[in-house]
Amino acid sequence: MRQLLPGRLVLATHNPGKVVELAELLAPHGLDVVSAGSLGLPEPDETETSFIGNARLKALAAATASGLPAIADDSGLCVDGLDGAPGIYSARWAGPGKDFGHAMARVNDELGERARTAHFICALCVAWPDGHTEVVEGRVDGTLVWPPRGTNGFGYDPMFLMDGKAQTYGEMPRAEKEADNHRARAFRLLDALLPSAD
């Protein structure tokens, strides 16, 4: 496993919510993070068929364009009663206006009376400009509630109730959600290649 050295790291995302969450997770590791959006890098088309494939595609695109190591996340909601949908298309279900109220309603409508169990997946890929990549995947299981509850978080958070919790991700304080969500679990798997925490 190749290790990152302290220094500049590109966050290969244009999603402001992910930028904040990723920057906070990386802060203790002596990495100077900058987002792909702030560097003016284009968003590549997500043409892969898995979370890991799309994370690798985005990380490699940012590393190649910037000449710096890059980290990308591809994550989404997988609903058992919808055969894993929206899955890698989670953001696309929100449409060009990124209307997750609409996306949550679509999930609920299509689900009907089927099983409401679901999980969030987060694939993380670190890529270097020479094309080397390292990937990990984190997962949390839960149930979907309707109507959505809470205004914290982003995406499908207000309808996702993690197993063992009484509050949806939309109701939880951000620090509590981020301590043990799918992204945090993936980061723990990535820890071995990050510079030592201060």
N, C-alpha and C positions, 0 to 999 in steps of 0.2 A: 504494500500500500504506500503510495507516494504522499509525503507530507507537505502541507502548505507552509510557507515561510511567512513571518510577519511582514506586512506591507500592504499594498493596494489590492483590493479584491472587488471585482465587478459583480453586483447583484443583477442577474440577467432577468429582470422583470420590469414591467411598466405599471404594475399594480401597487398603488401607494400603501395599501394595507399590508401587503407582503413585504414591501421595502422596510416598513417600521418593524415588523415582527422579525425579519431576518437580521436587520441591523442590530437589534437588541440581543438576539441569540449569539451573534458574532462579536459583540462588544468586548467581552472579557478576554478575547484571544489576540489582542494586539493587531487586529486587521483594520486597515483604513478602507471602509466600504464606500462604494459609489454605485449608484444605480445605472442600469443601461439607459433608462429614460433621460437621466441628467447628462449622460455623455452623448445623447442624440443618436444612439444606436437603433437601427430598425428592429421591429419585432418580427422574428422569423415565423413563417407559417408552421403551425403544429401539425405535421403530416404523419407522425408516428401513430401506432395503434396501442401504445401502453404509456403509463405515467413515466416509467423509466426512460422509454424511448424519447418522449417529448422533453423531459428534463435534460437529457444528454444533448439533444438537438439545440436547445436554447443556450445551454452552457457553452457548447462548442462555438456557436455563432458569436456569442459575446466575447469569448476568449480570442477567437480569430480576429474579430474586428477591432478589439481594443489592444491586443498584444499583452494582456494581463490575465492572470488566472481569474476564472469566473465561477460563480455558483448559481445554479438554477434549481427552481422548485417546480414540480408539476404536481398538482394536487386536485382532488375533487371528491365529490360525494357519490358513493356507489350504493344504490338501493336494491336490496335483495328482491323485492316484489316487482322490480322493473328490470330484472336480469342484469343488474349492475349499472344501469343507466342512472343519471346522466354520465357518470364516470369521467372519461377524459374530455367529454363535451360539456362539463359542468358550467364553465363560463359561457359557452355558446348558447346554452339554454336561456341565458339572461338576455340574449339579443345584442344588437349593436349598441344600444343605450345602456347596457349592463344593468338591466332592471331585474334585480334578484327577487323582488316582490312577485313579479311575473313568473320567474323561474320556480320559486317555491310553490306558487299556486299550480303550476303545470305538474310538478312532481306529485302534489297532493291529488290533483284531479286524475292523473293517469294511474295513480296507485289504487284509488277506490278502496275496496275492502281487502286488498291483498296485504301480506305481511309488511309491517312498518319498520322492520329491522334494516339497519343501514350501517355503513362505515365510511369514515374519511380515510383516504390514502394520501401520503405525501412522499413523493420520490425526490431525492436531492442528488444532484450531480455536480461535482467539482471538475472543471476542465481547465487544462493548460493550453497555451498557444501552440504547443507542439502536437496537440491532438490527444494527449493522454487524458483519461477520465476515470473517476471513481464514483460509484453510485451506491445509495442505500435507500431503503423504503420503510416508512413508519405507518402505523395503522391504529385507529381507535374505533371501537364498536359502540353502537347506540341504537336509539329508536327515534323515529320522526314523530313530532307532535303537530297538531293543527288545532287552532290557528297558531302562527308563529308567536314566540314570546321573547321580548327584550329587543333592545336597539343597539347593543354592543356588538363588536365584531364586524364581520362582513360576509357577503355571500349567503350561504345556506345556514349560517350559525343560529338564527332565531328558531329554526325548526328542528335542530339536532340536539337530542338529549343523550349525553354520553352515559354508558352503562355505569351505574353506581352513583350518579349525580342527581340532584333534585332540580337543578337549574339548567336551562338550555345554554348553549354557548353564547346566545344573544343576551342572556340574563347575567351570566357570570362576569365578575370583574376581569378585565383583560389579563391581569397578572395570573389569576387562577387558571384561566383557560390556557394560557400560553405555557404554563408550567408542565402540563401533561397532555397536550393535544398531539395530533398526528405529526405536526412539524417538529415539536419538541422531541418526540420519540425518534424521528428520523435523525435529528441533530445529535442525539445521544449515540446513535450508531456511527455517526460521522466523526465523533470526538477524537478518535485515534489519529486522524490526519490533520487536525487543526493545531495551530501553535498552542503551547501550554497556556492555560488561563493565568491571568495575573494573580 
